[in-house]
Amino acid sequence: MVAVVDLADVKLVRNGSTLLQDITWQVSEADRWVVIGPNGAGKTTLMQILAGHLHPTAGRAELLGETLGRVDVFELRPRIGVTSAALAERIPRGEAVRDVVVSAAYAVTGRWREHYDPMDMERAEELLEQLRVDHLADRTFGTLSEGERKRVQIARALMTDPELLLLDEPAAGLDVAGREALVQTLSELSQDPYAPASVLVTHHVEEIPVGVTHAMLLKQGRVVAAGPLFETLTDANMTEAFDLDLALSHSDGRWTVRAV
């Protein structure tokens, strides 16, 4: 399998604080990863490296066969689909949903004077339908519920047919119904053999979609464990990552956890 992410001894220091340390990790093109850890573990920092927005202080970071520091990131980033709270904040609230999605073709938030051909618009419509929000195409982003915004962001992330999909806490802020609907959608995406390699960040094992193949547990910027899902997501590893005695359960493809 071709590695779409290849990190070797990655370290990242900001303002004298070490945010990531000794991260060696590979993501292959057929992988669906979940990254779990407590607040401050370095999950979002890791995602910023994978999105090409941060360069490591030390070590090597290769994304889609290109080495950060030796590639034009403005050419690399359109090959990576991203959903995150930070990106959502940059989307104009008055932007039509259809335009939120199609504008990803130019890697911009907010339409200006870009020209989109009929194939771009058709692609955007197909993705909105796939994410079951096509009925919202003419609505403005600011009028959507949080769950609807999450789905529109995923459609936007898929607009350029990316080779890597990054989902940074996609279920954050959703109620139970919204979370379950989104996890079902993400499960369909994870099980689609034509979908890109993906990395999903979450605090909660309940948000792991069916179809995820691998897991990484982070703590204080270091890897506690990483590998195939059922070998990695264990009581012992979760207990070490969260500094609390935890017991996992798995049923019908979904996970739950409780304190012992």
Secondary structure as UniProt FT lines:
FT   STRAND          3..14
FT   TURN            15..16
FT   STRAND          17..28
FT   TURN            29..30
FT   STRAND          32..36
FT   TURN            39..40
FT   HELIX           43..50
FT   TURN            51..52
FT   STRAND          58..63
FT   TURN            64..65
FT   STRAND          66..67
FT   TURN            68..69
FT   HELIX           73..76
FT   HELIX           77..79
FT   STRAND          80..83
FT   HELIX           85..90
FT   TURN            93..94
FT   HELIX           97..102
FT   HELIX           103..106
FT   HELIX           118..130
FT   TURN            131..132
FT   HELIX           134..136
FT   TURN            137..138
FT   HELIX           141..143
FT   HELIX           146..158
FT   TURN            159..160
FT   STRAND          164..168
FT   TURN            170..173
FT   HELIX           176..190
FT   TURN            193..194
FT   STRAND          197..202
FT   HELIX           205..207
FT   TURN            210..211
FT   STRAND          214..219
FT   TURN            220..221
FT   STRAND          222..228
FT   HELIX           229..232
FT   HELIX           235..242
FT   STRAND          246..251
FT   TURN            252..253
FT   STRAND          254..259
//
